[in-house]
């Protein structure tokens, strides 16, 4: 996903050799939208995760990744280990200046989308335990993570992208501007942070494809670049959005059974530390995330540089991102009409567990 014309479908040989890997097989992983990722098998049958790091991730972001990984391993969690190259460095660069890194491979199953309530509940329960485990991580003096969940920031970034765009085809520009205007009409959701709700260390991108299952249960969280402080209702909102989504004919809704199961799994597993205020904000968090995603994809319609895209289905990145923006704006409208019911379910779980 996201390959450009003329781009190699395998990691460069020079990169693999810099990490001491003699490859016998290489498979592109299409689930990610930012980093380009392959699973590479070496001559000993050992699998490695090889990534070309997206340029929006700053030099030194791997220091955060190493800190998070070491913390998780010390607390008995499975986590991918970063490998060093022959020069003792975490990253190698190709002739075009792209950074590449290699991590150990965690064996198990991953899914672009969940199909059962059990998957949703197990994943949400694992996320709650993960957040508790990383509670004491200290990121001072390290480069900040990429901004993932901050609806106000992403709306402002969209507005700046619209002002600065000069190379957008009119057919994309006109529809994107109409969609942006409709998005801005829902501005009340982009509310300032409530000081009574604390920032917590969070995973940052707890979508379905970032979970690994073993024996039918959620076992590990991967893609740890975005771990850092954030607002819990947005984190859980993004998880539940991803774990319960149903796509049909370029439209999206949430499966209500999976949504209830995810809410149950998270609130039950977080009951020792979750505040009532945070739990009550989760339904709004789901709605905010749908709007935020629409804004992020719309921004890339104008900037055309961030998200991976599928050249088999779309003529360009802009075309793919415009469809994504439409889909999540439609999901936000669907959610707006169901917020009261989701809040009622959440309140019942607060009464039961908190």
NUGUBA-379147 format. One line per field, with one value per residue (C-alpha): residue in one letter; x, z, y; chain. Coordinates in Angstrom, 2 decimals, m for minus. Each point is the difference from the previous one (the first is absolute). Layout:
REM NUGUBA-379147
aa [A; ...]
c1 [X; ...]
c3 [Z; ...]
c2 [Y; ...]
ch [A; ...]
This chain:
REM NUGUBA-379147
aa [X; X; X; X; X; X; X; X; X; X; X; X; X; X; X; X; X; X; X; X; X; X; X; X; X; X; X; X; X; X; X; X; X; X; X; X; X; X; X; X; X; X; X; X; X; X; X; X; X; X; X; X; X; X; X; X; X; X; X; X; X; X; X; X; X; X; X; X; X; X; X; X; X; X; X; X; X; X; X; X; X; X; X; X; X; X; X; X; X; X; X; X; X; X; X; X; X; X; X; X; X; X; X; X; X; X; X; X; X; X; X; X; X; X; X; X; X; X; X; X; X; X; X; X; X; X; X; X; X; X; X; X; X; X; X; X; X; X; X; X; X; X; X; X; X; X; X; X; X; X; X; X; X; X; X; X; X; X; X; X; X; X; X; X; X; X; X; X; X; X; X; X; X; X; X; X; X; X; X; X; X; X; X; X; X; X; X; X; X; X; X; X; X; X; X; X; X; X; X; X; X; X; X; X; X; X; X; X; X; X; X; X; X; X; X; X; X; X; X; X; X; X; X; X; X; X; X; X; X; X; X; X; X; X; X; X; X; X; X; X; X; X; X; X; X; X; X; X; X; X; X; X; X; X; X; X; X; X; X; X; X; X; X; X; X; X; X; X; X; X; X; X; X; X; X; X; X; X; X; X; X; X; X; X; X; X; X; X; X; X; X; X; X; X; X; X; X; X; X; X; X; X; X; X; X; X; X; X; X; X; X; X; X; X; X; X; X; X; X; X; X; X; X; X; X; X; X; X; X; X; X; X; X; X; X; X; X; X; X; X; X; X; X; X; X; X; X; X; X; X; X; X; X; X]
c1 [0.00; 1.35; 2.66; 0.83; 0.81; 3.49; 0.37; 1.55; m2.33; 2.80; 2.42; 3.33; 2.64; 2.49; m2.35; m0.51; 3.72; 0.71; m2.00; 1.67; m3.12; 0.29; m3.60; m1.72; m3.51; m1.62; m3.68; m1.47; m2.47; m2.90; m1.72; 1.98; m0.69; 3.18; 3.22; 0.71; 0.37; 1.24; 0.44; 3.37; 1.13; 3.74; 2.00; m0.51; m3.78; m0.13; m2.58; 0.73; m2.19; 1.68; m1.35; 0.69; m0.75; m2.37; 1.83; m2.48; 1.53; 3.02; 3.52; 0.30; m3.56; 1.46; 1.37; m3.60; m0.74; 2.92; m1.12; m3.54; 1.15; 2.42; m2.72; m2.50; 2.50; 0.99; m3.67; m0.48; m1.69; 0.82; 1.56; 2.03; 3.71; 1.91; 3.07; 3.27; 1.79; 3.66; 1.03; m1.95; m2.68; m3.78; m0.60; 1.69; m0.52; m0.45; 1.44; m3.19; 0.41; m2.88; 0.45; m0.43; m0.28; m0.38; m1.94; m0.58; m3.16; m2.86; m1.82; m3.79; m3.10; m0.93; m3.14; m0.80; m3.45; m1.60; m3.01; m1.11; m0.95; 2.55; 2.82; m1.15; m0.30; 3.36; 1.74; m1.51; 0.96; 3.60; 0.11; m1.12; 2.74; 2.57; m0.85; 0.40; 3.36; 1.49; m1.32; 3.46; 1.88; 1.90; 0.63; 1.80; 2.98; m1.18; m1.41; m3.79; m2.16; m1.97; m3.29; m2.62; m3.17; m0.62; m3.17; 0.61; 3.54; m1.13; m2.83; 2.44; 2.49; m2.76; m0.77; 3.71; 0.25; m2.95; 1.65; 3.32; m1.23; 0.85; 0.37; m3.37; m2.15; m3.25; m2.12; 1.66; 0.23; m3.67; m1.31; 2.65; m0.89; m3.72; 0.77; 2.28; m2.78; m2.41; 2.62; 0.53; m3.75; 0.48; 2.58; m1.52; 1.61; 3.46; m0.21; 2.95; 1.43; m1.84; 2.64; m1.73; 0.84; 3.67; 2.46; 1.21; 2.64; m1.85; 0.73; m0.98; m1.25; m1.98; m1.73; m0.87; 2.99; 2.40; m1.09; 1.38; m2.19; 1.01; m2.42; m2.90; 1.02; 1.63; 3.63; 2.18; m0.14; 2.48; 0.78; 1.24; 1.31; m2.88; 0.16; m0.13; m2.28; m3.54; m3.68; m1.54; m3.44; 1.64; 2.21; m2.90; m2.23; 2.47; 0.29; m3.77; m0.43; 2.50; m1.12; m3.71; 0.02; m2.07; 0.65; m2.53; m0.06; 2.28; m2.04; 0.82; m1.93; 0.94; m1.13; m1.88; 0.76; 3.74; m0.24; m1.72; 2.50; 2.91; m1.42; m0.54; 3.49; 1.73; m1.98; 0.08; 3.76; 0.74; m2.28; 2.90; 1.24; m2.61; m1.86; m3.72; 0.70; 2.29; m2.46; m2.89; 2.05; 0.59; m3.17; 0.95; 3.50; m1.28; m1.86; 2.98; 2.29; m2.29; 0.11; 3.73; 0.67; m2.10; 2.04; 3.32; m0.86; m1.36; 3.26; 1.89; m2.26; 1.61; 3.54; 0.28; 2.90; m0.95; m2.27; 0.64; m2.50; m1.13; 1.00; m2.05; m3.25; 0.73; 1.73; 1.79; 0.60; m2.33; m2.85; 0.45; 0.20; m3.10; m1.95; 1.36; m1.02; m3.52; m0.27; 0.96; m2.13; m2.92; 0.91; 0.05; m3.51; m1.17; 1.57; m1.54; m3.44; 1.02; 2.03; m2.82; m0.31; 3.78; 0.09; m2.77; 1.97; 3.13; m1.84; m1.30; 3.56; 1.24; m2.66; 1.02; 3.78; 0.93]
c3 [0.00; m0.88; m2.51; m2.56; m3.64; m0.38; 3.70; 0.94; 1.56; 2.26; 2.45; m1.66; 0.21; 1.43; 2.91; 0.82; m0.14; 2.28; 2.64; m0.82; m1.61; m2.98; m1.16; m1.49; m0.05; 0.36; 0.41; m0.05; 2.85; m1.30; 3.30; 0.86; m1.51; 1.04; 0.19; m2.81; 1.63; m1.10; 1.72; m1.14; 0.60; 0.21; m0.90; 3.51; m0.29; 2.43; m0.83; 0.36; m0.33; m2.36; m0.19; m2.10; 2.49; m1.20; m0.32; 2.33; 2.88; 1.32; 0.35; 3.46; 0.24; 0.40; 3.41; 1.18; m1.58; 1.80; 3.33; m0.44; m1.13; 2.92; 2.44; m1.41; m0.03; 3.60; 0.98; m1.76; m3.14; m3.51; m2.06; m3.22; 0.60; m2.16; m1.61; m0.48; m3.34; m0.51; 1.10; 3.24; m1.17; 0.13; m3.52; m3.38; m2.88; m3.66; m2.84; m0.01; 3.68; 1.24; 3.51; 0.45; 3.20; 0.89; 2.89; 1.27; m1.27; 2.35; m1.27; 0.15; m1.82; m0.86; m1.62; m2.01; 1.63; 2.68; m0.65; 3.48; 3.33; 1.70; m2.05; 0.89; 3.71; 0.16; m1.86; 2.21; 3.13; m1.23; m0.75; 3.56; 1.45; m2.41; 1.12; 3.63; m0.76; m1.69; 2.68; 1.50; m3.27; m0.04; m3.42; 1.13; m2.18; m2.85; m3.34; 0.17; m1.71; m3.13; 0.73; m0.48; 1.97; 0.38; m1.87; 0.41; m1.39; m2.99; m0.83; 0.13; m2.14; m2.55; m0.16; m0.55; m2.70; m1.83; 0.07; m1.26; m2.70; m3.56; m1.90; 0.66; m2.99; m0.02; 0.13; 3.31; 1.33; m0.42; 1.72; 2.72; 0.74; 0.20; 2.39; 2.09; 0.33; 1.18; 2.45; 1.45; 0.61; 2.59; 1.79; 3.51; 0.18; m0.21; 3.54; 2.19; 2.48; 3.31; 2.71; 2.32; m2.40; 0.30; m2.76; 0.07; m1.79; m2.84; m2.97; m2.46; m2.84; 1.41; m3.25; m0.69; m2.22; 2.78; 2.20; m0.22; 1.05; 1.22; 0.66; m0.66; 2.60; m0.40; 1.02; m1.06; m1.22; m2.68; m1.95; 3.11; m1.60; 1.30; 3.66; 2.17; 1.97; m1.26; 0.88; 0.83; m1.55; m3.39; 0.33; 0.94; m2.53; m2.76; 1.19; 0.11; m3.37; m1.59; 1.86; m0.79; m3.47; m2.83; m3.54; m2.77; m3.40; 1.08; 3.16; 3.61; 3.19; 3.26; 0.88; 3.24; 1.47; m0.49; 1.32; 3.22; 0.40; m0.42; 2.53; 2.45; m0.49; 0.48; 2.97; 1.82; m0.46; 0.90; 3.04; 2.48; m1.48; m2.45; 1.14; m0.53; m1.93; m2.43; m0.53; m0.62; m2.68; m2.07; m2.17; m0.93; m0.68; m2.61; m1.75; 0.19; m1.50; m3.00; m0.64; 0.62; m2.52; m2.58; 0.59; m0.22; m3.27; m1.43; 0.92; m2.03; m2.99; m0.04; 1.08; m1.70; 2.07; 3.09; m0.27; m2.02; m2.74; m2.16; m3.68; m0.99; 1.03; m0.45; m2.57; 2.64; 3.73; m0.13; m1.37; 2.69; 2.80; m1.23; 0.22; 3.52; 1.04; m1.34; 1.82; 3.41; m0.38; m0.68; 3.07; 2.12; m1.15; 0.78; 3.46; 0.74; m0.14; 2.34; 2.64; 2.56; m0.31; 0.27; 3.03; 1.62; m0.53; 1.40; 3.06; 0.76; m0.12; 2.24; 2.54; m0.21; 0.19; 1.32]
c2 [0.00; 3.42; m1.09; 2.64; m0.60; m1.44; m0.77; m3.33; m2.55; m1.32; 1.64; 0.89; m2.72; 2.51; 0.73; m3.67; m0.72; 2.96; m1.87; m3.31; m1.44; m2.34; m0.23; m3.02; 1.50; 3.43; 0.85; 3.49; 0.64; 2.08; 0.82; 3.13; 3.44; 1.83; m2.05; m2.45; m3.43; m3.41; m3.35; m1.38; m3.59; m0.69; m3.12; m1.41; 0.29; 2.94; 2.69; 3.71; 3.08; 2.47; 3.54; 3.07; 2.77; 2.71; 3.35; 1.71; m1.99; 1.92; m1.32; m1.49; m1.27; m3.49; 1.03; 0.26; m3.35; m1.63; 1.49; m1.29; m3.43; m0.41; 1.04; m2.48; m2.87; 0.78; m0.30; m3.34; 1.29; m1.21; 2.79; 0.27; 0.65; 2.46; m1.53; 1.88; 0.13; m0.92; 3.50; m0.32; 2.42; m0.48; 1.33; m0.39; 2.42; m0.83; 2.17; 2.10; 0.83; m2.17; m1.40; m3.75; m2.03; m3.65; m1.54; m3.49; m1.69; m0.89; m3.07; m0.04; 1.19; 3.57; 1.34; 3.12; m0.10; m2.13; m2.22; m1.10; 1.56; m2.25; 1.50; 3.52; m0.75; m1.79; 2.84; 2.71; m1.92; m0.31; 3.74; 0.82; m2.21; 1.48; 3.56; m0.99; m1.64; 3.10; 2.37; 0.65; 0.56; 3.31; 1.55; 3.16; 1.02; m2.25; 1.20; 0.38; m2.61; 0.91; 1.74; m2.69; 0.79; 3.71; 1.04; 3.73; m0.28; m2.04; 2.40; 2.93; m1.95; m0.62; 3.72; 0.77; m2.68; 1.54; 3.43; m1.34; m2.38; 1.00; m3.28; m1.66; m0.98; 1.95; m3.16; m0.95; 3.53; 0.86; m3.13; 0.16; 3.62; m0.85; m2.85; 2.24; 2.57; m2.70; m1.25; 3.47; 0.27; m2.75; 2.16; m0.46; m3.42; 1.56; 1.25; 1.06; m2.46; m0.34; 0.62; m2.50; m2.86; m1.00; m0.72; m3.59; m2.00; m1.71; m2.27; 2.72; m2.21; m2.96; m0.98; m3.63; m0.70; 1.04; m2.90; m3.52; m2.91; m3.44; m2.83; 2.33; 2.60; 3.41; m0.55; 2.93; 3.60; 1.06; 3.19; 1.80; 3.22; 2.13; m1.11; 3.11; 2.33; 0.53; 0.08; m3.34; 0.57; 0.61; m3.07; m2.27; 1.72; m0.83; m3.60; m0.53; 1.72; m2.38; m3.12; 0.43; 1.55; m1.51; 1.25; m0.49; 1.69; 2.89; 0.60; m0.82; m0.70; m1.70; m3.50; 0.57; m3.42; 0.48; 3.55; m1.15; m2.81; 2.42; 2.45; m2.84; m1.42; 3.33; 1.34; m3.35; m0.40; 3.65; 0.14; 0.33; 3.29; 1.38; 3.13; 0.45; 3.23; m1.80; m2.85; 2.41; 1.77; m3.17; 0.28; 3.56; m1.29; m2.46; 2.82; 2.36; m2.64; m0.48; 3.76; 0.12; m2.77; 1.77; 3.17; m1.86; m1.70; 3.25; 1.72; m2.58; 0.65; 3.46; m0.99; m3.41; m1.26; m1.93; m3.04; m3.12; m0.75; m2.89; 0.48; m3.04; 1.70; 3.71; 2.18; 2.07; 0.51; 3.00; m2.10; m2.66; 2.57; 1.79; m3.25; m0.61; 3.52; m0.55; m3.31; 1.38; 3.10; m2.31; m2.06; 3.16; 0.91; m3.54; 0.20; 3.38; m1.58; m2.81; 1.81; m0.11; m3.79; m0.49; 2.29; m2.06; m3.21; 1.65; 1.28; m3.49; m1.35; 2.84; m0.96; m3.66; 0.37; 3.45]
ch [A; A; A; A; A; A; A; A; A; A; A; A; A; A; A; A; A; A; A; A; A; A; A; A; A; A; A; A; A; A; A; A; A; A; A; A; A; A; A; A; A; A; A; A; A; A; A; A; A; A; A; A; A; A; A; A; A; A; A; A; A; A; A; A; A; A; A; A; A; A; A; A; A; A; A; A; A; A; A; A; A; A; A; A; A; A; A; A; A; A; A; A; A; A; A; A; A; A; A; A; A; A; A; A; A; A; A; A; A; A; A; A; A; A; A; A; A; A; A; A; A; A; A; A; A; A; A; A; A; A; A; A; A; A; A; A; A; A; A; A; A; A; A; A; A; A; A; A; A; A; A; A; A; A; A; A; A; A; A; A; A; A; A; A; A; A; A; A; A; A; A; A; A; A; A; A; A; A; A; A; A; A; A; A; A; A; A; A; A; A; A; A; A; A; A; A; A; A; A; A; A; A; A; A; A; A; A; A; A; A; A; A; A; A; A; A; A; A; A; A; A; A; A; A; A; A; A; A; A; A; A; A; A; A; A; A; A; A; A; A; A; A; A; A; A; A; A; A; A; A; A; A; A; A; A; A; A; A; A; A; A; A; A; A; A; A; A; A; A; A; A; A; A; A; A; A; A; A; A; A; A; A; A; A; A; A; A; A; A; A; A; A; A; A; A; A; A; A; A; A; A; A; A; A; A; A; A; A; A; A; A; A; A; A; A; A; A; A; A; A; A; A; A; A; A; A; A; A; A; A; A; A; A; A; A; A; A; A; A; A; A; A; A; A; A; A; A; A; A; A; A; A; A; A]
